[in-house]
Amino acid sequence: MENNKDINSTNKFLRGIHMGGATFKDYLEKAEDKELKDELVHVIESFKTHEEAITNRIEKMGGNAVDTLGVMGTMAEFFEKVKLMPVNTDLEVCERAIKAMEMGIYQGNKFIDENKELDHSIMKEVKGVVKDYDNHLRHIEKIMEKYKH
């Protein structure tokens, strides 16, 4: 039964990664600057890599990995698209991307804290996700500096 709990918890985390990927694709559509677009593409590729890694871990536990956002995620994505409508500058895209990365880091750390008994290999993947989010956050913050002037 513990395995089902691990699978469910990990699938919930995977949905968050799906949400992040969908959100950053929306940001990419709004971005103008090549450096920002390149970084957003890099972030999206990172999400895909993490999706594959977490999916493999779930399948190794004998579970079925979610491949959609689910109803709540789909609704959240819709509301994010609505909130993005007035965004017209790369500075605003950066601000949104930074908030989204900070949320991803927060949720990743919360997942780690709430699932300490989770399989070591999954926990290692999750910690890798959080580390990558932190790196992406710093790159986006650096890019954003040039738009503030």
Backbone bond lengths (Angstrom), bond angles and torsions (degrees), N, CA, C in turn:
res aa  C-N    CA-C-N  psi(-1)  N-CA   C-N-CA  omega(-1)  CA-C   N-CA-C  phi
1 M - - - 1.458 - - 1.533 111.09 -
2 E 1.334 116.21 -33.40 1.461 121.18 178.84 1.532 110.69 -58.42
3 N 1.342 116.31 -36.47 1.448 121.32 179.34 1.528 111.59 -60.69
4 N 1.351 117.02 -40.88 1.464 120.55 178.07 1.521 111.26 -61.99
5 K 1.327 115.81 -40.93 1.468 120.59 178.47 1.533 109.82 -62.57
6 D 1.326 116.51 -43.49 1.465 120.87 178.17 1.525 111.02 -62.26
7 I 1.326 116.25 -43.05 1.465 121.17 179.83 1.527 110.04 -63.54
8 N 1.333 116.72 -46.01 1.468 120.42 179.90 1.526 111.44 -62.24
9 S 1.329 116.62 -44.78 1.466 120.74 179.35 1.522 110.84 -62.22
10 T 1.321 115.96 -44.63 1.458 120.46 -177.99 1.526 110.78 -68.64
11 N 1.317 117.58 -35.78 1.467 120.67 175.82 1.528 110.88 -64.10
12 K 1.315 117.06 -37.54 1.462 120.87 177.58 1.534 109.33 -62.06
13 F 1.329 116.18 -43.61 1.460 120.90 177.24 1.530 110.19 -62.82
14 L 1.333 116.50 -41.66 1.463 121.63 178.85 1.528 111.35 -60.88
15 R 1.331 117.54 -39.06 1.467 120.78 176.94 1.531 110.20 -59.27
16 G 1.328 115.84 -39.09 1.459 119.72 177.42 1.513 112.19 -62.37
17 I 1.325 116.64 -38.75 1.469 120.45 176.94 1.531 109.87 -65.53
18 H 1.344 117.13 -42.04 1.468 120.71 176.18 1.534 109.65 -57.81
19 M 1.336 115.32 -44.14 1.465 120.60 -179.27 1.528 110.04 -61.17
20 G 1.318 116.41 -44.73 1.462 120.16 179.01 1.520 111.99 -60.21
21 G 1.319 116.45 -43.95 1.463 120.42 179.02 1.517 111.74 -60.50
22 A 1.325 116.48 -44.81 1.469 121.06 179.69 1.534 110.51 -64.22
23 T 1.316 116.86 -41.80 1.461 121.89 -179.40 1.524 111.11 -64.04
24 F 1.325 116.69 -44.73 1.462 119.26 -178.01 1.526 112.06 -71.14
25 K 1.319 118.33 -25.48 1.473 120.18 172.56 1.526 109.40 -65.39
26 D 1.335 116.33 -38.36 1.469 120.52 176.24 1.530 110.51 -63.74
27 Y 1.327 116.77 -42.27 1.472 120.35 178.54 1.524 110.49 -62.59
28 L 1.327 116.43 -40.16 1.466 121.12 -179.98 1.530 110.72 -59.28
29 E 1.324 116.58 -39.55 1.467 120.90 179.16 1.522 112.11 -63.00
30 K 1.334 116.81 -30.51 1.465 122.03 -177.64 1.529 113.01 -86.85
31 A 1.321 117.43 -22.31 1.464 121.17 -174.38 1.529 111.42 -71.73
32 E 1.337 115.09 148.62 1.462 121.75 179.16 1.528 111.53 -113.65
33 D 1.324 116.35 -45.54 1.461 123.43 -173.75 1.528 111.50 -68.43
34 K 1.334 115.99 136.05 1.467 120.51 -177.65 1.526 112.35 -61.42
35 E 1.330 117.33 -43.67 1.463 119.91 -179.17 1.533 110.99 -61.49
36 L 1.322 116.54 -42.39 1.462 120.64 178.18 1.527 110.41 -65.99
37 K 1.319 116.94 -44.80 1.474 120.23 178.78 1.525 110.91 -59.51
38 D 1.336 116.14 -43.71 1.466 120.27 179.48 1.536 110.83 -60.43
39 E 1.331 116.36 -42.65 1.470 119.51 179.75 1.530 110.63 -66.44
40 L 1.328 117.02 -40.26 1.468 119.94 179.14 1.531 110.83 -64.68
41 V 1.322 117.12 -38.81 1.468 120.89 175.68 1.529 109.12 -61.69
42 H 1.322 116.43 -43.02 1.470 121.20 178.10 1.540 110.72 -60.33
43 V 1.329 116.68 -42.40 1.471 121.36 178.33 1.531 109.94 -62.57
44 I 1.321 117.17 -45.76 1.471 121.75 -179.43 1.529 110.39 -61.63
45 E 1.325 116.94 -42.28 1.474 120.68 176.98 1.525 110.59 -62.44
46 S 1.323 116.32 -37.96 1.464 121.17 177.27 1.531 110.43 -62.55
47 F 1.334 116.50 -43.98 1.466 119.99 177.13 1.525 110.67 -58.38
48 K 1.334 117.09 -42.89 1.471 121.16 179.98 1.529 110.69 -62.01
49 T 1.324 116.36 -43.86 1.473 121.04 178.68 1.520 110.39 -60.62
50 H 1.343 116.27 -44.40 1.463 120.29 -179.90 1.529 111.36 -67.38
51 E 1.330 116.70 -37.82 1.470 120.19 176.97 1.526 110.22 -58.66
52 E 1.331 115.77 -45.80 1.467 120.14 -179.49 1.527 111.50 -63.94
53 A 1.324 116.59 -44.08 1.465 120.54 -178.21 1.527 111.53 -64.66
54 I 1.327 117.28 -45.67 1.473 121.18 -179.26 1.529 109.56 -68.20
55 T 1.332 116.82 -39.57 1.470 120.59 176.76 1.524 110.45 -58.55
56 N 1.342 116.91 -45.31 1.472 120.45 178.47 1.520 111.63 -60.39
57 R 1.319 117.50 -40.84 1.479 121.06 179.27 1.529 110.85 -63.36
58 I 1.326 116.37 -42.71 1.465 120.36 179.59 1.526 109.85 -62.95
59 E 1.327 116.52 -43.59 1.466 120.37 -179.32 1.525 111.43 -66.48
60 K 1.323 117.60 -34.81 1.470 121.01 176.83 1.526 111.47 -65.97
61 M 1.340 116.65 -26.05 1.472 120.65 176.21 1.528 111.10 -82.27
62 G 1.339 116.01 -3.03 1.460 119.98 -179.98 1.515 113.84 91.02
63 G 1.316 116.72 13.50 1.462 120.48 -178.07 1.507 112.54 -102.35
64 N 1.321 114.53 172.33 1.462 122.08 174.27 1.513 107.75 -105.81
65 A 1.309 115.76 121.36 1.465 120.66 -179.28 1.523 110.00 -77.65
66 V 1.345 115.72 139.31 1.461 120.09 175.97 1.522 108.16 -69.97
67 D 1.315 115.30 141.39 1.461 117.98 178.47 1.518 111.51 -121.00
68 T 1.321 116.55 14.72 1.459 121.37 177.71 1.527 109.05 -133.37
69 L 1.319 114.67 172.69 1.455 120.60 178.48 1.524 112.46 -77.21
70 G 1.321 116.89 -17.72 1.464 119.60 -172.84 1.525 109.00 78.44
71 V 1.320 116.71 172.71 1.470 121.72 -176.76 1.524 111.13 -62.88
72 M 1.324 117.38 -47.93 1.466 120.80 -178.49 1.529 110.75 -64.21
73 G 1.305 117.02 -40.79 1.458 120.46 179.30 1.513 112.42 -66.32
74 T 1.326 116.41 -38.37 1.457 121.22 178.07 1.526 109.92 -64.74
75 M 1.323 116.43 -41.46 1.468 120.32 177.23 1.528 110.38 -64.95
76 A 1.317 116.84 -43.65 1.470 120.77 179.73 1.526 110.47 -62.64
77 E 1.328 116.98 -39.44 1.461 120.28 178.57 1.526 110.29 -64.37
78 F 1.328 116.97 -41.10 1.464 120.85 177.90 1.526 110.55 -59.26
79 F 1.335 116.38 -46.40 1.461 119.97 -178.87 1.528 111.15 -67.28
80 E 1.317 117.20 -33.21 1.470 120.42 175.92 1.525 110.35 -65.30
81 K 1.337 116.88 -39.71 1.470 120.10 177.66 1.535 110.37 -63.30
82 V 1.312 116.79 -40.24 1.466 120.73 178.11 1.534 109.78 -63.61
83 K 1.331 116.51 -44.41 1.466 120.38 179.46 1.523 111.75 -64.77
84 L 1.324 117.67 -27.61 1.469 121.49 -178.95 1.527 112.94 -79.44
85 M 1.324 117.32 -15.62 1.470 120.34 -175.29 1.534 112.63 -53.62
86 P 1.344 120.01 -44.65 1.469 118.75 -178.88 1.539 114.11 -79.53
87 V 1.315 117.92 -2.87 1.470 121.06 -178.92 1.529 109.07 -74.19
88 N 1.343 115.16 120.34 1.463 119.39 -175.16 1.518 114.72 -127.14
89 T 1.325 117.74 -5.71 1.469 119.20 -177.29 1.525 110.26 -125.06
90 D 1.328 114.47 159.20 1.463 119.47 176.58 1.522 110.84 -64.70
91 L 1.329 117.39 -31.75 1.463 120.07 176.60 1.531 109.91 -60.58
92 E 1.330 116.79 -44.94 1.467 120.64 179.26 1.532 111.57 -65.81
93 V 1.333 117.19 -37.77 1.468 120.53 176.32 1.522 109.20 -61.95
94 C 1.335 117.03 -44.62 1.467 121.01 178.62 1.530 111.04 -60.43
95 E 1.329 116.22 -44.91 1.472 119.73 -179.80 1.527 110.97 -59.03
96 R 1.331 116.59 -43.44 1.478 120.84 178.48 1.521 110.86 -66.40
97 A 1.331 116.01 -43.36 1.467 120.39 -178.98 1.530 110.38 -63.25
98 I 1.316 116.76 -39.68 1.468 120.73 178.72 1.524 110.31 -64.05
99 K 1.320 116.96 -45.34 1.477 120.08 178.10 1.528 110.65 -60.35
100 A 1.329 115.98 -41.46 1.471 120.07 -179.52 1.531 110.66 -65.72
101 M 1.330 117.53 -41.91 1.471 120.77 178.24 1.519 110.90 -64.78
102 E 1.326 116.16 -42.16 1.469 119.85 178.21 1.532 110.38 -61.00
103 M 1.327 116.42 -39.33 1.471 120.27 177.38 1.523 110.14 -65.73
104 G 1.326 117.33 -41.94 1.461 120.90 177.82 1.518 112.18 -61.50
105 I 1.328 116.67 -41.38 1.466 121.10 177.85 1.522 109.90 -64.86
106 Y 1.328 116.08 -45.01 1.470 120.68 178.97 1.529 110.75 -59.80
107 Q 1.335 116.34 -48.54 1.468 120.53 -178.78 1.528 111.38 -65.16
108 G 1.338 116.87 -38.48 1.458 120.60 177.97 1.526 111.52 -63.63
109 N 1.331 115.96 -45.41 1.471 119.60 178.38 1.526 111.23 -65.72
110 K 1.317 116.86 -37.35 1.473 121.11 177.05 1.533 109.80 -63.10
111 F 1.326 116.09 -43.21 1.466 120.76 177.79 1.523 110.15 -59.31
112 I 1.327 116.94 -45.30 1.464 121.48 179.50 1.527 110.54 -60.28
113 D 1.333 116.24 -45.62 1.472 120.70 -179.47 1.529 112.27 -64.12
114 E 1.324 116.72 -38.08 1.469 121.04 -175.64 1.523 113.42 -84.76
115 N 1.326 118.05 -10.30 1.465 120.88 -174.94 1.525 112.02 -130.08
116 K 1.309 116.57 42.48 1.468 121.66 -176.23 1.529 113.23 -58.52
117 E 1.334 117.29 -26.96 1.469 121.03 -177.74 1.526 112.83 -85.95
118 L 1.319 116.31 0.27 1.461 121.38 -177.98 1.531 110.83 -64.32
119 D 1.312 115.67 151.61 1.460 123.07 178.28 1.530 110.84 -46.02
120 H 1.330 115.27 135.57 1.468 121.69 -176.18 1.532 112.56 -56.44
121 S 1.322 117.49 -40.92 1.469 120.22 -177.56 1.538 111.71 -65.57
122 I 1.323 116.72 -36.68 1.477 119.94 177.82 1.526 109.32 -69.64
123 M 1.326 115.59 -43.55 1.459 119.84 -178.89 1.533 110.38 -61.47
124 K 1.317 116.26 -37.54 1.468 120.66 177.91 1.533 110.07 -62.53
125 E 1.329 116.97 -42.32 1.470 121.52 177.69 1.527 110.77 -62.78
126 V 1.329 116.17 -45.24 1.464 120.88 -178.50 1.528 110.07 -62.55
127 K 1.315 116.66 -43.52 1.473 119.85 178.19 1.522 110.79 -63.26
128 G 1.329 117.19 -35.04 1.462 121.52 175.38 1.517 111.84 -64.49
129 V 1.326 116.36 -38.74 1.465 121.61 177.55 1.530 109.17 -61.27
130 V 1.329 116.20 -49.50 1.469 120.94 -178.19 1.533 110.31 -61.59
131 K 1.307 116.81 -41.00 1.472 120.72 178.99 1.528 110.48 -62.67
132 D 1.331 116.49 -43.63 1.465 120.37 178.07 1.530 111.22 -63.80
133 Y 1.323 117.20 -41.08 1.469 120.64 177.58 1.523 109.85 -58.81
134 D 1.327 115.91 -42.42 1.464 120.48 -179.78 1.531 110.41 -62.91
135 N 1.325 116.85 -42.03 1.471 120.59 177.42 1.526 111.23 -63.73
136 H 1.328 117.06 -43.59 1.464 121.07 178.34 1.528 110.38 -62.15
137 L 1.324 115.71 -41.59 1.466 121.07 179.48 1.530 109.85 -57.26
138 R 1.322 117.01 -47.34 1.465 120.48 -179.08 1.532 111.66 -64.67
139 H 1.325 117.32 -38.27 1.474 119.67 178.16 1.523 110.98 -65.38
140 I 1.312 117.21 -43.13 1.471 120.46 -179.59 1.526 110.07 -66.40
141 E 1.333 117.07 -40.15 1.471 120.03 177.35 1.527 110.63 -60.64
142 K 1.325 116.63 -40.17 1.464 121.30 179.34 1.533 110.42 -64.85
143 I 1.322 116.67 -44.70 1.466 121.17 178.36 1.527 109.99 -62.08
144 M 1.317 117.00 -40.35 1.464 122.19 -176.73 1.532 111.52 -61.53
145 E 1.325 117.17 -31.00 1.474 120.58 -178.35 1.521 112.44 -54.26
146 K 1.327 117.26 -36.30 1.472 118.66 -177.18 1.529 113.02 -72.65
147 Y 1.347 117.11 -17.44 1.468 119.76 179.56 1.525 112.21 -89.23
148 K 1.313 117.30 -11.02 1.464 121.12 -176.41 1.519 112.92 -79.91
149 H 1.313 117.64 -9.34 1.470 120.08 -174.37 1.516 112.76 -102.74
